[in-house]
Amino acid sequence: MKTIKVAELFAGVGGFRIGLENTENKIFDITWANQWEPSRKVQHAFDCYNRNFTTGEHSNVDIAEVSDEEMKNTNVDMIVGGFPCQDYSVARSLNGELGMRGKKGVLFWEIVRFIQNTRPKYLLLENVDRLLKSPSKQRGRDFGVMLSTLNELGYDVEWRVINAAEYGNAQKRRRVFIFGYLNNSNYAKSIKNISNKEVVLKSGLFASGFPVLEELYKDRENEVQLGHDTVNISDHFSFNFHTSGIIRDGHIYTAHTIPIEETPKTLGDILENNVSEEYFLSEEKIEKFKYLRGPKKLKRTSATGHEYQYSEGGMSPYDDINKPARTMLTSESSVNRSSHFIKDGDNYRTLTPIEAERLNGFPDNWTEGMPNKMRYFCMGNALVIPLVTRIGNEIERIEQEHSDDSIQLNLF
Ligand SMILES: C[S@@+](CC[C@H](N)C(=O)[O-])C[C@H]1O[C@@H](n2cnc3c(N)ncnc32)[C@H](O)[C@@H]1O
């Protein structure tokens, strides 16, 4: 199989790269990566990336500062990246009908510029599942703008919201994965005559890597034909995107699929033994955790001076080690309702940095060398690596079954 040269954007500490380097046939070669933490003097994530990976070119500047020329020179076949959920609305450029203008600083438009400069065969992007519903006042607009833009650039796109715990991992982490491929690729041609519903349920990349039941949740499905004017979509489009879907020829089909769940790993499976004293909590912090996790009814005053009652249900007294962990956030291990609170023997503690790495499937001590707070922060930003490996294996299968090379070879 031919090597696929990959550019990793918004690389963080390299979750996509580890995932792709772990595939069965090892066809992915990450030749270019970019990572830059805005307004931070010390670039912890980049330093970690640079320390762990010794091949390829690693760029540590704002992606907006990377020139078109440099992007072109990367000469990659695939772009991967997890990027922030921002406002993707667009306006018409000053030259009217000829172009459109996204908001400055919105990183999706840098991905688009990278695509325009390199025309890769494949795209693999990841985002929080909220992207499908944003913004709240015009639900689905941002994802609609994104799909329309990629489709206009010549890519068919499949997506799936995946909860890592439902496919065998130790963390409940729901993220949308977005897989784009050139609409004249052999893979696109091979599924051209298969209905959208069947691609989503059976034959598409996500359906074969992450199987789902044949029936839909509450029969929820939806479709719409987009026009070619992305500015018009940005101004008027509102749509109920479900967890799975596809866009091709401007036609969106979406369905609420039901995963065929695999036995998850549990929080207990990834815990370390003999954890250092420094992760055990003082009496004072234990009391704070207990209070934060308990049910509450509080009087609060809004910015406009209006008094209201804020209430919050109680959580279990501590995290259940027989279940998958909850979603890790960048604030993990600070005294916070979202942080994991572990009962260890007769005492209580937070997760260790190694446990945080294990919850995402990173090798132990991947982020060693940065302050602990940053280790948790980087894991809160990262993704669950085995999911990427599974997607990578599916791309390898696609390459094997539908590559242009094999078709040419068949001619002889
Ligand atoms: C959601 S995280 C991706 C994490 C990554 N997938 C991993 O496994 O670690 C997004 C990353 O984009 C980086 N970033 C934010 N703004 C950027 C910019 N303007 N240019 C380059 N990188 C940026 C952040 O520092 C962060 O590491």
The ligand as a MOL file (V3000), in Angstrom:
LIG
                    3D

  0  0  0     0  0            999 V3000
M  V30 BEGIN CTAB
M  V30 COUNTS 27 29 0 0 0
M  V30 BEGIN ATOM
M  V30 1 C -8.3200 20.5620 20.8680 0
M  V30 2 S -6.6130 20.7800 20.9430 0 CHG=1
M  V30 3 C -6.0180 19.4450 19.9920 0
M  V30 4 C -5.3650 18.3950 20.8090 0
M  V30 5 C -4.7170 17.2740 20.0210 0
M  V30 6 N -5.6350 16.5730 19.1640 0
M  V30 7 C -4.0260 16.2910 20.9610 0
M  V30 8 O -4.2190 15.0970 20.8190 0
M  V30 9 O -3.2990 16.7270 21.8570 0 CHG=-1
M  V30 10 C -6.3570 22.1780 19.9050 0
M  V30 11 C -4.9100 22.6400 19.8500 0
M  V30 12 O -4.8310 23.7480 18.9440 0
M  V30 13 C -3.8380 24.6440 19.4350 0
M  V30 14 N -4.0630 25.9800 18.8270 0
M  V30 15 C -4.9770 26.9170 19.2230 0
M  V30 16 N -4.8850 28.0160 18.4340 0
M  V30 17 C -3.9150 27.7520 17.5240 0
M  V30 18 C -3.3620 28.5090 16.4370 0
M  V30 19 N -3.8070 29.7320 16.1560 0
M  V30 20 N -2.3690 27.9540 15.7020 0
M  V30 21 C -1.9120 26.7110 15.9760 0
M  V30 22 N -2.3910 25.9470 17.0050 0
M  V30 23 C -3.3880 26.4660 17.7580 0
M  V30 24 C -4.0200 24.6000 20.9430 0
M  V30 25 O -2.8450 24.9940 21.6280 0
M  V30 26 C -4.3720 23.1300 21.1800 0
M  V30 27 O -3.2250 22.3840 21.5200 0
M  V30 END ATOM
M  V30 BEGIN BOND
M  V30 1 1 1 2
M  V30 2 1 2 3
M  V30 3 1 2 10
M  V30 4 1 3 4
M  V30 5 1 4 5
M  V30 6 1 5 6
M  V30 7 1 5 7
M  V30 8 2 7 8
M  V30 9 1 7 9
M  V30 10 1 10 11
M  V30 11 1 11 12
M  V30 12 1 11 26
M  V30 13 1 12 13
M  V30 14 1 13 14
M  V30 15 1 13 24
M  V30 16 1 14 15
M  V30 17 1 14 23
M  V30 18 2 15 16
M  V30 19 1 16 17
M  V30 20 1 17 18
M  V30 21 2 17 23
M  V30 22 1 18 19
M  V30 23 2 18 20
M  V30 24 1 20 21
M  V30 25 2 21 22
M  V30 26 1 22 23
M  V30 27 1 24 25
M  V30 28 1 24 26
M  V30 29 1 26 27
M  V30 END BOND
M  V30 END CTAB
M  END
